[in-house]
Amino acid sequence: MENFEIIPPVDMSQPAATKPAKSEIEANARSDKHIWGIYIMLCLISLIELYSASSREVNVHGVLGVFGPLVRHVGLLVIGLGLMLYIQRVPYQKFEKPIWVLVIASIGMMLYVLFCGEIVNGARRSFNLMGITIQPSEFLKLSAALVIALIMSKNHNKHTAGVYNRGVIMSAMIVAVFGGLLIKQGLTNTLLLMAISMSMMIVGGVEWRKLIVVGVVYAMLAGIFLIFGSGRESAPATVDGAPVVEATQTEGRHGTWYNRIMRHRGDGRPKYEYDINAENRQEMYAYMAQANGGVFGVMPGNSRETARLPLAFSDYIYAIVIEDTGLVGGIVVLVLYLWLLARASSIASRCQRVFSALLVIGMAVMIVYQALFHMAIVSGLAPVSGQPLPLISKGGSSIIVTSIAFGVMLSVSRHAALNGAKRQEVKAEMESLPENLRGENPTMMQ
């Protein structure tokens, strides 16, 4: 009798595996909750303080009345949120081509503004596009940080965990060229670019001797910009329609910087003994607002100085934050930005690839350094210069750029293989990157 093989019945309840499973990175993708929390907190503070600081604008918004500035600001935050949600879902491995597109577009907008832009406070800073004011300087800072991350990653030395000289030189040249484009808009932007690039070089593994050389070159460039960055504009700087004459001792834009530095140094008298005039009233009213806030503040909507502080809703909004919420509120805002830097540093230190580490740290230092510059200026620790407080100050370009930066950080946290990831995750990430962007992160924790 023949032996018959018993074939088990087919379980039709189990679907056939016709499609390959997603990679571990895609299946387990989760955005960083800390970065999300910081973003939401800054947006909430922005809504409250923008409404409080916009009393000077309420008469120019027709039927919307006192809610006009707030409605417009909410619209910009919604646009920024939409961009951030889209970018954080795009794997950071696909950012190479968009970075170059952004760089070219930013340079083109900046060149247009230098020759045809609108003059604001003594310098050509913006242009209008379908009724929207665009400030290319914000996009130029973002594109500089992104392209430096790309250049240093492509020139990463896998043998020494450092960066080839070519990468360091190219990064410094980017800062020099972009700084030259920004210099007419204020020395602070150029210094900000230098600080961002130096921080990224440290994370990227650039040797200390090269960092010292770059620092010396940056100091020389800053001196050259300061000496030769002169030139009159075709219209005087104004605040509320009144001309502001700052460059009385030295002509040109560098004369403005010089006089601001000299005024910041003062003559030894306490600030409260100075007379308020067209040159110093912004900082004087900002000091008054902070003094009026005390420890716990006067509560949002009760600000006394917002009605007479020029640019209370943008370059001096931190003064209104302190007046409304006091020293406690000012510290909370400061801690949020520092928390962002700490969280980004933690993510960067655990990234397997140097490109992802440089992206997340570049975006973080761009946001946090600008916030620290703003706070230092408003509190009197640094000379006067226009810098918005990221995501809190009024301004479409600043909100859009900051939201893009948050999206990039969230994309890295979502799609990068961090320290402790499974072997297949690390392999999948490496294979998704071009050959010249697969360098290992020199700061990764073991």
C-alpha positions in Angstrom: 0.0 0.0 0.0 1.4 3.4 -1.0 2.2 6.0 1.6 0.2 9.2 1.2 1.6 12.5 2.4 -0.9 14.4 4.4 -0.9 18.1 3.3 -2.2 20.4 6.0 -5.1 22.6 4.9 -4.4 26.2 3.9 -5.5 28.8 6.4 -7.4 31.2 4.2 -7.8 33.7 7.1 -4.1 34.6 6.8 -3.5 37.2 4.0 -0.7 36.4 1.6 2.5 38.4 2.0 2.4 40.0 -1.3 4.1 43.3 -0.3 7.3 43.8 1.6 7.1 45.2 5.1 8.1 48.7 5.6 11.6 49.3 7.0 12.0 49.5 10.8 12.7 53.2 10.5 9.5 53.9 8.7 7.4 51.7 10.9 8.7 53.1 14.1 8.9 56.7 13.0 7.9 59.1 15.8 8.6 62.8 16.0 10.3 64.1 19.1 7.7 65.1 21.8 10.0 67.6 23.4 10.5 69.6 20.2 6.8 69.5 19.6 6.0 70.7 23.1 8.5 73.7 22.7 6.9 74.6 19.4 3.4 74.6 20.8 4.4 76.6 23.9 6.2 79.3 21.8 3.1 79.6 19.6 0.8 80.0 22.6 3.1 82.7 24.1 3.3 84.3 20.6 -0.5 84.6 20.4 -0.9 86.2 23.8 2.0 88.6 23.6 1.4 89.6 20.0 -2.1 90.7 21.0 -0.8 92.5 24.0 2.0 94.3 22.1 0.0 95.4 19.0 -2.1 98.2 20.5 -0.2 100.7 18.2 -1.7 98.9 15.2 -5.3 98.5 16.0 -6.5 101.6 14.0 -5.2 100.3 10.7 -7.1 97.0 10.4 -10.7 98.2 9.6 -13.5 96.0 10.7 -11.3 93.6 12.6 -10.4 96.4 15.0 -8.3 95.2 17.9 -8.2 91.7 16.6 -6.7 92.6 13.3 -3.0 92.0 14.2 -4.0 88.8 16.0 -6.0 87.4 13.1 -3.1 88.1 10.7 -0.6 86.5 13.1 -2.8 83.4 13.5 -2.9 83.1 9.7 0.9 83.1 9.5 1.2 80.6 12.3 -1.2 78.3 10.5 0.9 78.5 7.3 4.0 77.9 9.4 2.4 74.9 11.1 1.4 73.4 7.7 4.9 73.7 6.4 6.3 72.1 9.5 3.9 69.2 9.4 4.8 68.6 5.7 8.6 68.8 6.2 8.7 66.6 9.3 7.1 63.8 7.3 9.8 64.0 4.5 12.8 61.9 5.3 15.8 64.1 5.9 17.7 61.9 3.4 15.8 63.7 0.6 16.8 67.3 1.6 19.9 67.6 -0.6 18.2 69.0 -3.7 15.7 71.3 -1.8 18.7 72.8 0.1 20.3 74.0 -3.1 17.1 75.3 -4.4 16.6 77.3 -1.2 20.2 78.6 -1.4 19.7 79.9 -5.0 16.3 81.4 -4.2 17.6 83.1 -1.1 20.6 84.6 -2.9 18.4 85.8 -5.7 15.9 87.5 -3.3 18.8 89.1 -1.4 20.4 90.5 -4.5 17.0 91.9 -5.6 16.5 93.6 -2.2 20.0 95.1 -2.2 19.1 97.1 -5.3 15.3 97.3 -5.4 14.1 96.6 -1.9 12.1 98.8 0.4 14.1 100.9 2.8 13.2 100.2 6.5 15.1 101.9 9.3 17.9 103.1 7.0 18.6 99.9 5.0 17.0 97.9 2.2 15.5 95.0 4.0 12.4 93.7 2.2 10.1 93.5 -0.8 6.4 92.9 -1.3 5.1 89.8 -3.0 1.3 89.9 -3.6 0.8 92.0 -0.5 3.1 89.9 1.7 6.4 91.5 3.0 9.3 89.2 2.4 12.6 89.6 4.3 15.3 87.6 2.4 17.8 87.9 5.3 15.7 85.3 7.3 15.8 82.8 4.4 19.5 83.5 3.9 20.4 82.5 7.4 18.3 79.3 7.1 19.9 78.4 3.8 23.4 79.1 5.2 22.9 76.7 8.1 21.5 74.0 5.8 24.2 74.2 3.1 27.0 74.2 5.7 25.6 71.0 7.1 25.5 69.5 3.5 29.1 70.7 2.6 30.7 69.5 5.8 28.9 66.1 5.6 30.2 65.6 2.1 33.7 66.5 3.1 33.7 64.3 6.3 36.9 62.4 6.8 35.8 58.9 7.9 39.4 58.0 9.0 39.9 60.8 11.4 36.3 61.7 12.2 37.1 65.2 11.2 36.4 67.4 8.1 38.7 67.8 5.2 40.2 71.3 4.6 38.1 71.7 1.5 34.9 71.4 3.6 36.1 73.9 6.2 37.2 76.4 3.6 33.9 76.1 1.6 31.9 76.6 4.8 33.9 79.7 5.8 33.4 81.0 2.2 29.7 80.5 2.5 29.7 82.6 5.7 31.8 85.3 4.0 29.6 85.6 0.9 26.3 85.4 2.8 27.7 87.8 5.5 28.6 90.2 2.8 25.1 90.1 1.4 23.7 90.7 4.9 26.1 93.4 6.1 23.9 96.2 4.9 21.1 95.0 7.0 23.1 95.0 10.2 26.3 93.6 11.7 24.3 91.3 14.0 23.2 89.0 11.2 26.8 88.5 10.0 27.9 87.7 13.6 25.0 85.4 13.9 26.1 83.5 10.8 29.6 83.2 12.2 28.4 81.8 15.5 26.1 79.3 13.8 28.9 78.0 11.5 31.4 77.7 14.4 29.0 75.6 16.4 28.3 73.3 13.5 32.0 72.9 12.9 32.5 71.8 16.4 29.7 69.2 16.1 31.0 68.1 12.7 34.4 67.3 14.2 36.6 70.1 12.8 40.0 70.1 14.6 40.7 72.8 17.1 43.6 74.3 15.1 41.3 74.7 12.1 38.6 76.2 14.3 41.1 78.8 15.6 42.1 79.7 12.0 38.5 80.1 11.1 37.9 82.3 14.1 40.8 84.5 13.2 39.5 84.8 9.6 36.0 85.6 10.8 37.4 88.4 13.1 39.3 89.8 10.1 36.1 89.7 7.9 34.1 91.4 10.6 36.7 94.2 10.8 36.6 94.6 7.0 32.8 94.7 7.0 32.9 97.2 9.8 35.4 99.5 8.0 34.1 99.3 4.4 30.4 98.6 5.0 29.5 102.3 4.5 27.1 103.9 2.0 24.1 106.2 2.3 20.6 105.1 1.6 18.2 107.2 -0.4 15.9 107.7 2.5 16.5 108.3 6.2 15.6 105.9 9.0 12.3 106.6 10.6 10.3 105.6 13.6 6.6 106.5 13.5 7.3 108.9 10.7 10.0 110.9 12.6 13.6 110.8 11.2 16.1 109.0 13.4 19.6 110.4 13.0 22.2 108.0 14.4 25.2 108.3 12.2 26.1 111.8 13.2 29.8 111.2 14.1 30.6 108.8 11.3 28.7 108.6 8.0 27.3 105.5 6.4 26.0 102.2 7.8 29.1 101.5 9.7 28.7 104.9 11.4 25.3 103.7 12.6 27.0 100.6 14.2 29.8 102.7 15.7 27.4 105.2 17.3 25.1 102.4 18.6 28.2 100.8 20.3 29.3 104.1 21.7 25.8 104.9 23.0 25.6 101.4 24.5 28.9 102.0 26.4 27.5 105.3 27.7 29.3 107.9 29.7 29.1 106.2 33.1 25.7 107.5 34.2 22.8 105.2 35.0 20.4 104.7 32.2 17.6 106.4 34.0 19.4 109.7 34.0 19.6 109.9 30.3 17.1 112.1 28.4 14.9 110.3 26.0 15.3 111.3 22.4 14.8 110.0 18.9 18.1 108.0 19.0 17.5 106.1 22.3 13.8 106.0 22.9 13.4 102.4 21.8 15.9 101.0 24.4 14.7 103.5 27.1 11.1 102.5 26.8 12.1 98.9 26.7 14.0 99.3 30.0 10.9 101.0 31.5 8.7 98.1 30.4 11.0 95.6 32.0 11.2 97.6 35.2 7.4 98.0 35.3 7.0 94.2 35.0 8.8 93.4 38.3 8.9 89.8 39.4 5.4 88.6 38.4 4.3 91.2 35.8 1.2 93.2 35.2 -0.6 90.4 33.3 -1.1 90.3 29.5 -3.1 93.2 28.1 -2.1 95.6 30.9 1.2 96.7 29.5 1.9 100.4 29.9 4.8 100.8 27.5 3.4 98.9 24.5 1.5 102.1 23.4 4.7 104.1 23.1 7.5 101.5 22.5 8.4 101.4 18.8 8.5 97.9 17.4 7.0 96.5 20.6 5.5 93.7 18.5 8.7 92.6 16.8 12.3 93.7 17.7 11.3 94.6 21.3 8.6 92.0 22.1 10.7 90.4 24.9 10.4 93.7 26.8 6.6 93.3 26.6 6.8 89.7 27.6 8.7 90.7 30.8 6.3 93.6 31.5 3.3 91.3 31.2 4.7 88.3 33.0 7.6 89.7 34.9 11.0 88.2 35.6 9.4 84.8 36.0 7.8 84.9 32.5 11.1 86.1 31.0 13.0 83.2 32.5 10.3 80.7 31.2 10.8 82.0 27.6 14.6 81.8 28.0 14.4 78.2 29.3 12.2 77.2 26.4 14.9 78.2 23.9 17.6 76.6 26.0 15.6 73.5 26.3 15.3 73.4 22.5 19.1 73.6 22.2 19.6 70.9 24.8 17.1 68.6 23.2 18.6 69.1 19.7 22.1 68.5 21.2 20.8 65.2 22.7 19.4 64.1 19.3 22.6 65.2 17.5 24.8 63.3 19.9 22.8 60.1 19.2 22.5 60.3 15.4 24.4 57.6 13.5 25.2 59.9 10.5 27.0 63.2 10.6 24.5 64.8 8.1 21.5 64.3 10.4 23.5 65.5 13.4 24.6 68.7 11.6 21.1 69.4 10.3 19.4 69.2 13.8 22.1 71.2 15.6 22.3 73.8 12.8 18.6 74.5 13.0 18.6 74.6 16.7 21.5 77.0 17.0 20.0 79.3 14.3 16.8 79.6 16.4 18.4 79.8 19.8 21.3 82.1 19.0 18.9 84.6 17.4 16.6 84.4 20.5 19.6 85.1 22.7 20.7 88.0 20.5 17.2 89.4 20.8 17.1 89.1 24.6 20.6 90.5 25.0 19.6 93.6 22.9 16.3 94.2 24.7 17.8 93.8 28.2 20.7 96.1 27.4 23.5 93.5 27.3 24.2 94.2 23.7 24.0 97.3 21.4 20.7 98.0 19.6 20.1 95.9 16.5 16.9 94.5 14.9 16.4 90.8 15.6 13.0 89.2 16.0 12.3 86.7 18.7 11.8 83.4 16.8 8.2 82.3 16.5 7.0 85.0 19.0 7.7 88.3 17.2 5.4 89.5 14.5 6.7 88.8 11.0 5.8 86.4 8.3 9.4 85.6 7.1 10.6 84.9 10.6 7.7 82.6 11.4 8.0 80.7 8.1 11.7 80.2 8.5 11.5 79.2 12.1 8.7 76.7 11.3 10.8 75.2 8.5 13.7 74.8 10.9 11.4 73.0 13.4 10.2 70.8 10.6 13.8 69.8 9.7 14.6 69.0 13.4 11.4 66.9 13.6 12.3 65.1 10.4 15.7 64.1 11.8 14.1 62.9 15.0 11.6 60.9 13.1 13.7 59.3 10.3 17.3 59.2 11.6 18.6 56.0 13.3 19.7 57.0 16.8 22.2 55.3 19.0 20.9 51.9 20.2 18.8 51.4 17.0 18.6 47.9 15.5 21.1 46.9 12.9 18.6 46.8 10.1 17.5 50.4 11.0 21.1 51.6 10.7 21.6 49.8 7.4 18.4 51.1 6.0 19.3 54.7 6.9 22.8 54.4 5.4 21.5 52.9 2.1 18.9 55.7 1.8 21.7 58.3 1.7 24.0 59.1 -1.2 27.5 57.6 -0.9 29.1 61.0 0.0 26.6 61.6 2.9 27.2 58.4 4.8 29.9 59.6 7.2 29.5 58.5 10.8 28.7 61.1 13.4 31.9 61.8 15.4 29.9 63.0 18.5 27.7 59.9 18.8 27.5 58.5 22.3 28.8 55.0 22.7 
